Amino acid sequence: MRIRVVVRKRPMARTESSAAGDADIVHALHCGSFGKILCYQPKTKVDLTKSIETVPFCFDNVFDEHATNVHVYERAVRGLIPALLDGQWCSIFAYGQTGSGKTFTMMGSN
C-alpha cells in the first residue's frame, strides 16, 4: 500500500486579495519528483523588529493556483485507474476548510 499526499493551492478570492494587498503568504514550488509549499509567517521579535519566517512543507506533489483540473487528474489520479480496474482498492480523500476548493477539484465547475 502506498499513500501519496498531494496539495493544490487555490487562487485567492477577490475579497482575500484586496484585503491582503499583494501579500501572498503561501507559494507552491515544484522540486523534481516532489513538491514543496512555503508559508511565510510575519513575526515580531523580542526587540519589536519585524521579520518573516519561512516554513517549508514537502508533499508528493504540489499544484499551484494555475493548475487545471485536467492537470491535477493527469498527475495525481490517472495512475490509480489501472490498479482500480485490476481489483485493487484506491481512495481519494479531499481535505480542507470550507471554501478551499475540494468540491471544485473533485467535480469541476459543472
N, C-alpha and C positions, 0 to 999 in steps of 0.2 A: 504494500500500500504506500502510495506517495501523496503527500499533501503539499499543495502549492498555494502560496499566498500572493495574490495579485491585487494591486491598488490602482484605482482610477481616480484622478483628480478632476473634479468638475469645475467648469468655469465659474467665476464669481458672478452672482446675480447683480443686476444694476444697483440695487439698494446697498449691497455689500461693497461694491467697488466705489460708489460715490461716498460712502461713509469712511472707507479706508484710504481714499485718495489713490495713489499709485502703489501703496504698500501691499505687496503680495507676500505673505509670510510663509508660504509653502511652495517649494519648487520640486518638480518631478524630473529626475535625471535617469537616463538610460546608461548603464555601465556594462557593456558587453552582454553577457547572458543573464544578467540580473538588473534590478532597478533599485533606485535609492530615492527616498523622499527627504528633503532638507527642510526643517522647520526653523524659522528664525524667531526667537523669543526676545522681546525687549526686556532688559534687566536694568535695575538701578543698584549700583554698588553701595557699599557701606559709606563711602565718601560722597555719595549722591551723584556721582558721574553716571551717565547713561551708556549702556553698551548693548550689543545684540549678540546673544548666544546662538550658535548654530547647532542644532540637534539632528543627527542623521538617523534614518531608519531604513534598513535594507529589506527588500522583498524579492520574490522570484521574478516578478515582472511589474513594471510601473507604466501607467499610461497617463500622459499629461492631458490638459484640458482641451487639446486639439484632436485627440484620438476619436475616431468614429466608432460606432457600434460594430461595424464590419471589421475594423482593425482589432478591436478587443476580442471579437469572436474568433478571428483567424489565429491570433496569438495565444489565447487563453482557453478556448473551448473546443475548437475543431479537432484537436488531438485526442479528445476524450471520446468522440463519436465511434471510432472503430472498436475501442475497448468496450463501450456500452453495447454495441451490436454483437460483440463476441461473448456477451453474457456477464461481463464484469460490472461491478457496481461503480457508479460515478455520481458525484454530487457537486452542485454549485451552491455555495452559501453566500448570499449577499448581505453584508452587514454595514450599518452606518446609521447616523441620526436621521430623523425625519427631514425630508427635503434634500438629502445628499446625493440623490440620483440612482438609487438602487433599482427602482422600477424602470426608469428610462434605460439603464444599462441592460436589464434583462428583457424588456419588451419593446424598446424603441419608442417612437412618438405616436404610433398608431394605437 
